[in-house]
Amino acid sequence: MARKNAPITDEVKKRLDEIFLENEDAPNAEKDQVDVQASPLAELQSIILSIEWEISDDVMHRFLEEVAKLKDSYNGDRIMGPFFKMLDSLGRYINRYKAKANPGAIKVLNSVYAALEKILLSDGLKEIEKENILLKEVQGFKGLKKEIHGGKKVAEAGGRVGKTASELVAGKDVSIDWDEGQEIPESFLAALHELKALIRSEFKALREDMRTWLDEESGSKRRSDRKTRRK
Amino acid sequence: MGKIKGYDVKIQLYTVPGQVKYDATRRLVLRGVDGIVFVADSMKVRRKSNMYSVKNLQDNLATYKKSIFKIPLVFQYNKRDLSGDGIPLLSYETMERDLNSRLKVPSFEASALKGDNVVKTLKKIITLTMAALEKEFK
């Protein structure tokens, strides 16, 4: 057993040695790969690997198309439905913000996909187990949304965490649209109002200047006309 | 990895491409990074690209107010197996001088294809990252 005051590195090294020893007897990764290739997720998996390579418009477009296709084929499936909704929503968000997206978005995307793959490819998973996997992903997804919205929805989302998987997968509680609920920071709104007010006052001053200038112009024109008529 | 000294440790590994045109992915992943393995190509023809990439890494980290001198970093000099195929490779000393003379971080000669030193590199970066995080949380 590790000493209490020993540096963390000792324990990490020990654990890593154990892990890599365990992995020598790990199941064949190639076999798992074959399973995915023969499944409806083959194309989606390849696109997700491409996203890891680069987030381009083309890759994201293919991703959203593939998710839409899968969403249609699993239409009405109360477990798979929310998975595709989350993937679609994450895809749209990453596509929109690319390198400026929250770094957690890629982690959540990978996690949602891995869970989806597990549910789809594991034989004999009970309904409750599937629901629990989904619940975990929905919570991760909501955590990301909360982080992106700057913690503004903490109280609201906190109230929802206690819901059961069945309630969540029932549908309506899984609100996962980035645009809906996308809140604009107060500071930005204040700056915007200030800018609007500044522009308004500048225009007002400009209008007054123009009016004065026009009055002076027409006054001098009238005076000049009168002089001409007298001549 | 389970619980280590009271911390629930999860390791997430991301691979990013080194080419210039893939800057968007690199920058996004770098935003949330705790530790980095810089995989350098040992081929002689890649000497300049390696140096450029380290500079790019430094710049990208700087945009997130992170310092290349402070973040846990390990160099892996990849493709060492190609020496057997008659392909001109940079010597370990040259790569150290080009990339690691100021940083002075751990480095390994490796072959991703054969698996030589891959696990060793991974173990090193995990250990360094954990030590840095522990220091940060204290």
HADDOCK unambig.tbl for C-alpha pairs under 7 A between the chains (distance, minus, plus):
assign (segid A and resid 8 and name CA) (segid B and resid 5 and name CA) 6.82 0.50 0.50
assign (segid A and resid 8 and name CA) (segid B and resid 131 and name CA) 6.40 0.50 0.50
assign (segid A and resid 9 and name CA) (segid B and resid 127 and name CA) 5.60 0.50 0.50
assign (segid A and resid 9 and name CA) (segid B and resid 130 and name CA) 6.97 0.50 0.50
assign (segid A and resid 9 and name CA) (segid B and resid 131 and name CA) 6.08 0.50 0.50
assign (segid A and resid 11 and name CA) (segid B and resid 4 and name CA) 6.80 0.50 0.50
assign (segid A and resid 12 and name CA) (segid B and resid 127 and name CA) 6.14 0.50 0.50
assign (segid A and resid 13 and name CA) (segid B and resid 127 and name CA) 6.67 0.50 0.50
assign (segid A and resid 16 and name CA) (segid B and resid 123 and name CA) 6.66 0.50 0.50
assign (segid A and resid 52 and name CA) (segid B and resid 16 and name CA) 6.82 0.50 0.50
assign (segid A and resid 53 and name CA) (segid B and resid 16 and name CA) 6.02 0.50 0.50
assign (segid A and resid 53 and name CA) (segid B and resid 17 and name CA) 6.12 0.50 0.50
assign (segid A and resid 53 and name CA) (segid B and resid 25 and name CA) 6.93 0.50 0.50
assign (segid A and resid 54 and name CA) (segid B and resid 22 and name CA) 5.80 0.50 0.50
assign (segid A and resid 54 and name CA) (segid B and resid 25 and name CA) 5.21 0.50 0.50
assign (segid A and resid 55 and name CA) (segid B and resid 24 and name CA) 6.84 0.50 0.50
assign (segid A and resid 55 and name CA) (segid B and resid 25 and name CA) 5.97 0.50 0.50
assign (segid A and resid 98 and name CA) (segid B and resid 24 and name CA) 6.93 0.50 0.50
assign (segid A and resid 99 and name CA) (segid B and resid 24 and name CA) 4.89 0.50 0.50
assign (segid A and resid 99 and name CA) (segid B and resid 25 and name CA) 6.29 0.50 0.50
assign (segid A and resid 99 and name CA) (segid B and resid 27 and name CA) 6.09 0.50 0.50
assign (segid A and resid 99 and name CA) (segid B and resid 28 and name CA) 4.63 0.50 0.50
assign (segid A and resid 100 and name CA) (segid B and resid 28 and name CA) 6.65 0.50 0.50
assign (segid A and resid 103 and name CA) (segid B and resid 28 and name CA) 5.80 0.50 0.50
assign (segid A and resid 103 and name CA) (segid B and resid 29 and name CA) 6.09 0.50 0.50
assign (segid A and resid 103 and name CA) (segid B and resid 31 and name CA) 6.15 0.50 0.50
assign (segid A and resid 103 and name CA) (segid B and resid 32 and name CA) 5.67 0.50 0.50
